[in-house]
Amino acid sequence: MSDKTLHLANLHAFYGKSHVLHGVSLEVKPGEIVSLLGRNGSGRSTTVKTIMGLVEGQGSVQWSGAEILGHRAFDIAHRGIGYVPENRDIFPKLTVHQNLQLGQKRGAKAPRWSFDDMYAMFPRLKERQHTEAGVLSGGEQQMLTLCRTLMGDPDLIMIDEPTEGLAPKIVELVAEYLKELRRRGISVLLVEQKLTIALEISERCYVMGHGRIVFEGTPAELRANAYIRKEWLEV
């Protein structure tokens, strides 16, 4: 298996006695954007939380050839996996700049990303760098969460519903941000409901339904498969 590949095999997850994931297998290769699609409740968020060590799982989650299932979230983060949760989880009483500082990776190796990179990508954050994060708009908070995760210098970033509730102009910004990650060699596992953005930027897509993978293929193959879209994606 190549380095910096994420490989899930027969992954099961539970909330108490409730069996949520039923044998999920998927792969994200280095520098690849992969979308995990499906309706609410299909198991997409649980999949990324289980990868991140936030939900107990059974099966296999391998990263760079090493088994990480059962490891704690901070250890998984130190290994180079970043996670942007759907609820954003900013620190509301800290400024934008302080939030970014908290995400910054410490160590001998020079990080790939600087504060200047973040502010160049999202000029609005530069304008508001001394503002408390709690008063930012939803779109600005989403930008901040994305940037704070990047400051940890991950090789793979898992992003849960980054465009949820955002204005179309901000959605375009997020799409550009994801393309920039790919240009810099960072892999992305994108949990997304908006088919348009997912199909535009992904190399491959997985569709989930009832805690299982029901489709795997390219965006073109998904566009051509009316049955899968109707059965598992369209509301």
C-alpha positions as CSV (number, residue, x, y, z in Angstrom):
1,M,0.0,0.0,0.0
2,S,1.4,3.4,-0.9
3,D,2.4,5.9,1.7
4,K,-0.2,8.4,3.0
5,T,-3.1,6.2,1.8
6,L,-6.2,5.9,3.9
7,H,-7.8,2.4,3.7
8,L,-11.0,1.3,5.4
9,A,-11.9,-2.4,5.4
10,N,-15.1,-3.9,6.8
11,L,-15.6,-1.0,9.2
12,H,-18.5,-1.3,11.7
13,A,-19.5,1.3,14.3
14,F,-22.0,1.5,17.1
15,Y,-23.7,4.2,19.2
16,G,-24.5,2.2,22.3
17,K,-26.5,-0.8,21.0
18,S,-27.3,0.9,17.8
19,H,-25.3,-0.6,14.8
20,V,-24.7,2.4,12.5
21,L,-21.9,1.3,10.1
22,H,-22.2,-2.1,8.4
23,G,-18.9,-3.1,6.8
24,V,-17.8,0.1,5.2
25,S,-14.7,-0.2,2.9
26,L,-13.2,2.8,1.1
27,E,-9.8,4.3,0.1
28,V,-8.3,7.7,-0.3
29,K,-5.0,7.9,-2.1
30,P,-2.4,10.6,-1.8
31,G,-3.4,13.9,-3.3
32,E,-6.9,12.7,-4.1
33,I,-10.2,14.4,-3.4
34,V,-12.8,11.7,-2.6
35,S,-16.5,12.6,-1.8
36,L,-18.6,10.6,0.6
37,L,-22.2,11.3,-0.5
38,G,-25.6,10.3,0.9
39,R,-28.7,11.5,2.6
40,N,-28.8,12.6,6.3
41,G,-28.5,9.6,8.5
42,S,-26.8,7.4,5.9
43,G,-23.6,7.1,8.0
44,R,-21.3,9.6,6.4
45,S,-20.4,11.6,9.5
46,T,-20.1,8.5,11.6
47,T,-17.6,7.2,9.1
48,V,-15.3,10.2,9.5
49,K,-15.8,10.3,13.3
50,T,-14.8,6.6,13.5
51,I,-11.7,7.2,11.4
52,M,-10.8,10.1,13.8
53,G,-11.2,8.0,16.9
54,L,-14.3,9.8,18.1
55,V,-16.7,6.8,17.7
56,E,-15.8,3.2,18.6
57,G,-15.4,1.0,15.6
58,Q,-14.6,-2.6,14.6
59,G,-12.8,-3.7,11.4
60,S,-9.8,-1.9,10.0
61,V,-8.7,1.7,9.4
62,Q,-5.2,1.9,8.0
63,W,-3.2,5.1,7.4
64,S,0.2,5.0,5.8
65,G,0.1,1.2,6.2
66,A,-0.4,1.3,10.0
67,E,-3.6,0.4,11.8
68,I,-5.1,3.4,13.6
69,L,-8.5,2.1,14.6
70,G,-8.9,2.4,18.4
71,H,-6.2,5.1,18.7
72,R,-7.2,8.4,20.4
73,A,-8.1,11.4,18.3
74,F,-5.0,13.5,19.2
75,D,-2.7,10.6,18.2
76,I,-4.5,10.3,14.9
77,A,-4.1,14.0,14.4
78,H,-0.4,13.8,15.1
79,R,-0.1,11.2,12.5
80,G,-1.2,13.7,9.8
81,I,-5.0,13.4,9.6
82,G,-7.0,16.6,10.1
83,Y,-10.8,16.8,10.8
84,V,-13.2,19.7,10.2
85,P,-16.4,18.9,12.0
86,E,-19.8,20.0,10.8
87,N,-20.5,22.1,13.9
88,R,-17.2,24.1,13.2
89,D,-16.0,24.1,16.9
90,I,-14.3,27.5,16.9
91,F,-13.2,29.1,20.2
92,P,-15.7,32.0,20.3
93,K,-13.9,34.2,22.9
94,L,-10.6,34.0,21.1
95,T,-9.7,36.1,18.2
96,V,-9.4,34.8,14.6
97,H,-5.5,34.9,14.9
98,Q,-5.6,33.1,18.3
99,N,-7.8,30.4,16.9
100,L,-5.3,29.8,14.1
101,Q,-2.4,29.8,16.6
102,L,-4.1,27.0,18.5
103,G,-4.2,24.8,15.4
104,Q,-0.5,25.5,14.6
105,K,1.7,22.4,14.5
106,R,4.8,22.5,16.7
107,G,7.9,20.6,15.7
108,A,11.2,20.6,13.9
109,K,9.8,20.3,10.4
110,A,8.8,23.5,8.8
111,P,5.0,23.5,8.3
112,R,3.5,23.7,4.8
113,W,1.1,26.5,5.8
114,S,1.7,29.9,7.3
115,F,-0.7,32.6,8.7
116,D,0.0,34.5,5.5
117,D,-1.2,31.6,3.5
118,M,-4.4,31.5,5.4
119,Y,-5.0,35.2,5.0
120,A,-4.1,35.1,1.3
121,M,-6.7,32.4,0.8
122,F,-9.4,34.1,2.8
123,P,-8.7,37.8,2.9
124,R,-11.9,38.3,5.0
125,L,-10.1,36.5,7.9
126,K,-7.1,38.9,7.6
127,E,-9.5,41.8,7.9
128,R,-11.0,40.2,11.0
129,Q,-7.9,38.7,12.6
130,H,-8.2,40.6,15.8
131,T,-12.0,40.0,16.1
132,E,-13.5,37.5,18.5
133,A,-14.4,34.4,16.5
134,G,-17.8,34.2,18.1
135,V,-19.1,37.3,16.3
136,L,-18.1,36.1,12.8
137,S,-20.7,35.1,10.3
138,G,-21.3,31.4,9.6
139,G,-19.3,31.6,6.4
140,E,-16.4,33.3,8.2
141,Q,-16.5,30.7,11.0
142,Q,-16.3,27.9,8.3
143,M,-13.3,29.6,6.7
144,L,-11.6,29.8,10.1
145,T,-12.3,26.2,11.0
146,L,-10.8,25.0,7.7
147,C,-7.8,27.2,8.1
148,R,-7.2,26.2,11.8
149,T,-7.2,22.5,10.7
150,L,-4.7,23.3,8.0
151,M,-2.4,25.0,10.4
152,G,-1.8,21.5,11.9
153,D,-0.2,20.5,8.6
154,P,-2.2,17.4,7.8
155,D,-1.5,15.1,4.9
156,L,-5.2,14.1,4.8
157,I,-8.1,16.4,5.7
158,M,-11.6,15.1,6.4
159,I,-14.3,17.8,6.0
160,D,-17.9,17.3,7.1
161,E,-20.5,19.4,5.2
162,P,-18.3,22.5,4.6
163,T,-20.9,24.3,2.5
164,E,-23.9,23.7,4.8
165,G,-25.9,26.9,5.2
166,L,-23.4,29.0,3.2
167,A,-24.2,31.6,0.6
168,P,-23.3,30.6,-3.0
169,K,-20.4,33.0,-3.2
170,I,-18.8,31.4,-0.1
171,V,-19.5,27.9,-1.5
172,E,-17.4,28.9,-4.5
173,L,-14.6,30.0,-2.1
174,V,-14.7,26.7,-0.3
175,A,-14.5,24.8,-3.6
176,E,-11.4,26.9,-4.6
177,Y,-9.9,26.2,-1.2
178,L,-10.3,22.4,-1.7
179,K,-8.7,22.6,-5.1
180,E,-5.8,24.5,-3.5
181,L,-5.3,21.6,-1.1
182,R,-5.1,19.2,-4.0
183,R,-2.5,21.4,-5.7
184,R,-0.4,21.2,-2.5
185,G,-0.6,17.4,-2.4
186,I,-3.1,17.1,0.5
187,S,-5.7,14.4,0.3
188,V,-9.4,15.3,1.0
189,L,-12.2,13.1,2.2
190,L,-15.3,15.3,1.7
191,V,-18.6,14.6,3.3
192,E,-21.1,16.7,1.2
193,Q,-24.7,16.9,0.3
194,K,-24.4,19.3,-2.6
195,L,-23.8,17.1,-5.6
196,T,-22.6,20.0,-7.8
197,I,-19.5,20.9,-5.7
198,A,-18.7,17.2,-5.0
199,L,-18.9,16.1,-8.6
200,E,-16.9,19.2,-9.8
201,I,-13.9,18.7,-7.6
202,S,-13.7,15.0,-6.8
203,E,-11.7,12.2,-8.5
204,R,-13.9,9.6,-7.1
205,C,-17.2,9.3,-5.2
206,Y,-18.7,6.9,-2.7
207,V,-22.4,6.9,-2.0
208,M,-23.7,5.7,1.4
209,G,-27.1,4.4,2.4
210,H,-28.2,2.7,5.7
211,G,-24.6,2.6,6.9
212,R,-23.2,0.8,3.8
213,I,-21.4,1.8,0.6
214,V,-23.9,1.5,-2.2
215,F,-21.9,3.0,-5.0
216,E,-18.2,3.7,-5.9
217,G,-17.1,5.4,-9.1
218,T,-16.1,8.6,-10.9
219,P,-18.2,11.7,-11.0
220,A,-19.0,10.9,-14.6
221,E,-20.2,7.4,-13.7
222,L,-22.4,8.8,-10.9
223,R,-23.9,11.4,-13.2
224,A,-24.8,8.6,-15.6
225,N,-26.3,6.4,-13.0
226,A,-29.9,7.7,-12.6
227,Y,-30.9,4.8,-10.4
228,I,-28.3,5.5,-7.7
229,R,-29.0,9.2,-7.7
230,K,-32.8,8.7,-7.4
231,E,-32.6,5.8,-4.8
232,W,-29.9,7.2,-2.5
233,L,-29.3,10.9,-3.1
234,E,-32.3,12.8,-4.3
235,V,-34.7,14.2,-1.7
